[in-house]
Amino acid sequence: MRPAPGRGGSRIHRQACAGLLWNKQFYHYSVRDWLRGDQGMPPPPPQRLQGRNCTWTHLFNRDVISMPDKWEYPWFAAWDHGIPRNPSCPLDPAFAKEQLVLMRASGTCIPNDRSRL
């Protein structure tokens, strides 16, 4: 990746690369476990069974992912992850490939295949 031409281009380029690398984070989320609640704790509220992700019981993540928009956490869209992979390839090609494979994995995508990249 080349810095943008002009004044400040190198600084902007460096900050953009740092942002792509900084957004790597461990993400552990199991919808099935979340719906059931924690053992030894009071049961979750009944509204949880009607919530936004109640039908995604197949979703199980325990991976390091690059969260493109921190404000989306803990929700993410698989298509969101394909966009930042292109500029991150020169920085960390193995990680970029792992992210694309992860977002196409059966535990990440909806079973009817509509959310695949």
C-alpha positions as a Markdown table, in Angstrom:
| # | Residue | x | y | z |
|---|---|---|---|---|
| 1 | Met | 0.0 | 0.0 | 0.0 |
| 2 | Arg | 1.3 | 3.4 | -0.9 |
| 3 | Pro | 0.7 | 6.5 | 1.1 |
| 4 | Ala | -1.7 | 9.1 | -0.4 |
| 5 | Pro | 0.2 | 11.8 | -2.3 |
| 6 | Gly | 0.4 | 15.2 | -0.9 |
| 7 | Arg | 1.0 | 16.8 | 2.5 |
| 8 | Gly | 0.1 | 14.5 | 5.4 |
| 9 | Gly | -0.5 | 11.5 | 3.1 |
| 10 | Ser | 2.1 | 9.3 | 5.0 |
| 11 | Arg | 0.5 | 10.2 | 8.4 |
| 12 | Ile | -3.0 | 9.4 | 7.1 |
| 13 | His | -1.8 | 6.1 | 5.6 |
| 14 | Arg | 0.0 | 5.1 | 8.8 |
| 15 | Gln | -3.2 | 5.9 | 10.8 |
| 16 | Ala | -5.4 | 3.9 | 8.4 |
| 17 | Cys | -3.1 | 0.9 | 8.7 |
| 18 | Ala | -2.9 | 1.2 | 12.4 |
| 19 | Gly | -6.8 | 1.3 | 12.5 |
| 20 | Leu | -7.0 | -1.9 | 10.5 |
| 21 | Leu | -4.6 | -3.7 | 12.9 |
| 22 | Trp | -6.0 | -2.2 | 16.1 |
| 23 | Asn | -9.5 | -3.4 | 15.4 |
| 24 | Lys | -8.5 | -7.1 | 15.9 |
| 25 | Gln | -10.3 | -8.4 | 18.9 |
| 26 | Phe | -11.3 | -11.7 | 20.5 |
| 27 | Tyr | -15.0 | -12.4 | 19.9 |
| 28 | His | -16.8 | -15.1 | 21.9 |
| 29 | Tyr | -20.5 | -15.3 | 21.3 |
| 30 | Ser | -22.8 | -18.3 | 21.3 |
| 31 | Val | -26.5 | -17.5 | 20.7 |
| 32 | Arg | -27.6 | -20.8 | 22.1 |
| 33 | Asp | -25.7 | -20.2 | 25.4 |
| 34 | Trp | -26.9 | -16.6 | 25.5 |
| 35 | Leu | -30.5 | -17.6 | 25.1 |
| 36 | Arg | -30.2 | -20.2 | 27.9 |
| 37 | Gly | -28.4 | -17.9 | 30.3 |
| 38 | Asp | -25.5 | -18.7 | 32.6 |
| 39 | Gln | -25.6 | -21.8 | 34.9 |
| 40 | Gly | -26.1 | -21.0 | 38.5 |
| 41 | Met | -27.5 | -17.6 | 37.7 |
| 42 | Pro | -31.1 | -16.4 | 37.5 |
| 43 | Pro | -32.8 | -17.2 | 34.2 |
| 44 | Pro | -32.7 | -14.6 | 31.5 |
| 45 | Pro | -35.8 | -12.5 | 30.9 |
| 46 | Pro | -38.4 | -14.1 | 28.6 |
| 47 | Gln | -38.0 | -11.2 | 26.1 |
| 48 | Arg | -34.6 | -12.6 | 25.2 |
| 49 | Leu | -36.3 | -15.5 | 23.4 |
| 50 | Gln | -38.0 | -13.1 | 21.1 |
| 51 | Gly | -35.0 | -10.8 | 20.5 |
| 52 | Arg | -33.1 | -9.8 | 17.4 |
| 53 | Asn | -31.0 | -13.0 | 17.2 |
| 54 | Cys | -33.2 | -15.6 | 18.8 |
| 55 | Thr | -33.4 | -17.7 | 15.5 |
| 56 | Trp | -29.6 | -17.7 | 15.0 |
| 57 | Thr | -29.0 | -20.6 | 17.4 |
| 58 | His | -26.3 | -22.0 | 15.0 |
| 59 | Leu | -24.1 | -18.9 | 15.6 |
| 60 | Phe | -21.0 | -19.7 | 17.6 |
| 61 | Asn | -18.0 | -17.5 | 17.5 |
| 62 | Arg | -14.8 | -18.0 | 19.4 |
| 63 | Asp | -12.3 | -16.2 | 17.2 |
| 64 | Val | -10.2 | -13.2 | 16.7 |
| 65 | Ile | -12.0 | -10.9 | 14.2 |
| 66 | Ser | -11.4 | -7.5 | 12.8 |
| 67 | Met | -14.4 | -5.4 | 13.9 |
| 68 | Pro | -14.6 | -2.8 | 11.1 |
| 69 | Asp | -16.9 | -0.5 | 13.2 |
| 70 | Lys | -16.5 | -0.8 | 16.9 |
| 71 | Trp | -20.0 | 0.7 | 17.4 |
| 72 | Glu | -21.5 | -2.4 | 15.9 |
| 73 | Tyr | -20.0 | -4.6 | 18.6 |
| 74 | Pro | -21.3 | -7.2 | 19.6 |
| 75 | Trp | -23.3 | -7.3 | 16.3 |
| 76 | Phe | -21.5 | -7.7 | 13.0 |
| 77 | Ala | -22.5 | -8.3 | 9.5 |
| 78 | Ala | -20.5 | -10.9 | 7.5 |
| 79 | Trp | -20.6 | -8.6 | 4.4 |
| 80 | Asp | -19.0 | -5.8 | 6.6 |
| 81 | His | -15.9 | -8.0 | 7.0 |
| 82 | Gly | -15.2 | -8.5 | 3.3 |
| 83 | Ile | -14.7 | -4.7 | 2.7 |
| 84 | Pro | -11.8 | -4.1 | 5.1 |
| 85 | Arg | -10.0 | -7.3 | 4.0 |
| 86 | Asn | -8.9 | -5.8 | 0.7 |
| 87 | Pro | -6.8 | -3.0 | 2.3 |
| 88 | Ser | -5.6 | -5.3 | 5.1 |
| 89 | Cys | -4.2 | -7.9 | 2.7 |
| 90 | Pro | -0.7 | -6.2 | 2.3 |
| 91 | Leu | -0.6 | -5.7 | 6.1 |
| 92 | Asp | -1.4 | -9.2 | 7.1 |
| 93 | Pro | -2.4 | -11.5 | 4.2 |
| 94 | Ala | -2.9 | -14.6 | 6.3 |
| 95 | Phe | -5.3 | -12.9 | 8.7 |
| 96 | Ala | -7.2 | -11.3 | 5.9 |
| 97 | Lys | -7.7 | -14.7 | 4.3 |
| 98 | Glu | -8.7 | -16.2 | 7.7 |
| 99 | Gln | -11.4 | -13.5 | 8.1 |
| 100 | Leu | -12.9 | -14.3 | 4.7 |
| 101 | Val | -13.0 | -18.0 | 5.5 |
| 102 | Leu | -14.4 | -17.4 | 8.9 |
| 103 | Met | -17.2 | -15.2 | 7.6 |
| 104 | Arg | -18.2 | -18.0 | 5.2 |
| 105 | Ala | -18.1 | -20.7 | 7.9 |
| 106 | Ser | -21.3 | -22.5 | 8.7 |
| 107 | Gly | -21.2 | -21.3 | 12.4 |
| 108 | Thr | -21.2 | -17.7 | 11.2 |
| 109 | Cys | -23.6 | -17.5 | 8.3 |
| 110 | Ile | -27.3 | -18.0 | 8.4 |
| 111 | Pro | -28.2 | -21.6 | 7.2 |
| 112 | Asn | -30.3 | -20.4 | 4.2 |
| 113 | Asp | -27.1 | -18.9 | 2.7 |
| 114 | Arg | -28.5 | -15.4 | 2.2 |
| 115 | Ser | -25.9 | -13.6 | 4.3 |
| 116 | Arg | -22.8 | -15.2 | 2.8 |
| 117 | Leu | -20.3 | -13.0 | 1.0 |
